[in-house]
Amino acid sequence: MATTRDMAETQQKSGTPDYIVEEHKKYFTFFNLSIALIAITGVELVIIYVPVNKWFVLSALVVLSTVKFIGVIWWFMHLRWDRALCTIVFLIGLILATGTVTALMLLFSRDPDGAPEIMTLLPPLLW
């Protein structure tokens, strides 16, 4: 694999502008990331059919999905090259959306007796 120094020497010999060399490196980063995402997806598909504890499967899927999510937002959504403010705004929106979905899931979930599931999580003195 060519290093940055090798690329710089090649650029000096061939007269290729720096921005083309930089775009070339970004292309290979995107290509390598896409191959890694494909491999992670394959592992997720295999994990589903492995006869192990369901909590292990769920935990592994959450971790692998989080890794894929971070890779996609960091490189493909260009948060890596954006200002820090853009990343902070994205994370604030993500946290608000996660909190809203979690609250709605707890609010509208029901146990078999018909009571909201949140009531079974709270101490009896509160309701």
C-alpha positions as CSV (number, residue, x, y, z in Angstrom):
1,M,0.0,0.0,0.0
2,A,1.3,3.4,-0.9
3,T,2.1,5.8,1.9
4,T,1.6,9.5,1.9
5,R,5.3,10.0,1.3
6,D,5.3,7.7,-1.7
7,M,2.3,9.6,-3.1
8,A,4.1,12.9,-2.5
9,E,7.2,11.6,-4.3
10,T,5.1,10.4,-7.2
11,Q,3.3,13.8,-7.3
12,Q,6.7,15.5,-7.5
13,K,7.9,13.2,-10.3
14,S,4.6,13.3,-12.3
15,G,3.7,16.9,-11.7
16,T,0.2,16.0,-10.4
17,P,-1.4,18.8,-8.4
18,D,-1.8,18.3,-4.7
19,Y,-5.6,18.6,-4.7
20,I,-5.8,15.6,-7.1
21,V,-3.6,13.5,-4.8
22,E,-5.8,14.5,-1.9
23,E,-9.0,13.6,-3.7
24,H,-7.4,10.3,-4.7
25,K,-6.7,9.5,-1.0
26,K,-10.3,10.4,-0.1
27,Y,-11.6,8.1,-2.8
28,F,-9.7,5.1,-1.4
29,T,-10.9,6.0,2.1
30,F,-14.5,5.9,0.9
31,F,-13.9,2.7,-0.9
32,N,-12.3,1.0,2.1
33,L,-15.1,2.2,4.4
34,S,-17.8,0.9,2.0
35,I,-16.0,-2.5,2.0
36,A,-15.9,-2.5,5.8
37,L,-19.6,-1.6,5.9
38,I,-20.4,-4.5,3.6
39,A,-18.4,-6.8,5.8
40,I,-20.1,-5.6,9.0
41,T,-23.5,-6.1,7.4
42,G,-22.5,-9.7,6.5
43,V,-21.4,-10.3,10.1
44,E,-24.8,-9.0,11.3
45,L,-26.6,-11.3,9.0
46,V,-24.6,-14.3,10.2
47,I,-25.0,-13.4,13.9
48,I,-28.8,-13.5,13.6
49,Y,-28.7,-17.2,12.7
50,V,-26.1,-18.3,15.2
51,P,-27.8,-20.3,18.0
52,V,-26.5,-18.3,21.0
53,N,-28.1,-16.3,23.8
54,K,-30.5,-13.6,22.5
55,W,-28.9,-10.9,24.6
56,F,-25.6,-11.6,23.1
57,V,-27.1,-11.3,19.6
58,L,-28.9,-8.1,20.5
59,S,-25.8,-6.6,22.1
60,A,-23.6,-7.5,19.1
61,L,-26.1,-6.1,16.7
62,V,-26.3,-2.8,18.6
63,V,-22.5,-2.5,18.7
64,L,-22.1,-3.3,15.0
65,S,-24.9,-1.0,14.0
66,T,-23.4,1.8,16.1
67,V,-20.1,1.4,14.4
68,K,-21.8,1.5,11.0
69,F,-23.7,4.6,11.9
70,I,-20.6,6.4,13.1
71,G,-18.7,5.5,10.0
72,V,-21.5,6.7,7.7
73,I,-22.1,10.0,9.5
74,W,-18.4,10.7,10.0
75,W,-17.2,10.1,6.4
76,F,-20.2,9.9,4.0
77,M,-22.1,12.8,5.6
78,H,-18.8,14.7,5.8
79,L,-18.9,15.5,9.5
80,R,-15.2,14.9,9.6
81,W,-14.6,17.9,7.4
82,D,-17.3,20.2,8.7
83,R,-17.1,22.7,11.4
84,A,-17.5,21.5,15.0
85,L,-20.7,23.5,15.3
86,C,-22.3,21.3,12.6
87,T,-21.3,18.2,14.5
88,I,-22.7,19.6,17.7
89,V,-26.0,20.6,16.1
90,F,-26.3,17.1,14.6
91,L,-25.6,15.4,17.9
92,I,-28.2,17.6,19.7
93,G,-30.8,16.6,17.2
94,L,-29.8,13.0,17.5
95,I,-30.1,13.1,21.3
96,L,-33.5,14.9,21.2
97,A,-34.8,12.4,18.6
98,T,-33.6,9.4,20.7
99,G,-35.2,10.8,23.9
100,T,-38.5,11.5,22.1
101,V,-38.6,8.0,20.6
102,T,-37.7,6.4,23.9
103,A,-40.4,8.4,25.8
104,L,-43.0,7.6,23.2
105,M,-42.2,3.9,23.3
106,L,-42.4,3.9,27.1
107,L,-45.6,5.9,27.0
108,F,-47.5,3.8,24.5
109,S,-46.2,0.3,25.5
110,R,-48.7,-1.9,27.3
111,D,-48.3,-4.9,29.5
112,P,-50.7,-7.9,29.1
113,D,-53.1,-6.6,31.7
114,G,-53.7,-3.4,29.7
115,A,-51.9,-0.9,31.9
116,P,-49.2,1.2,30.4
117,E,-45.8,-0.5,31.0
118,I,-44.4,2.6,32.5
119,M,-46.7,2.1,35.5
120,T,-45.1,-1.3,36.2
121,L,-41.7,0.4,36.2
122,L,-42.6,3.1,38.7
123,P,-42.9,2.4,42.5
124,P,-46.5,1.7,43.6
125,L,-46.5,4.8,45.8
126,L,-46.2,7.1,42.8
127,W,-49.5,6.0,41.2
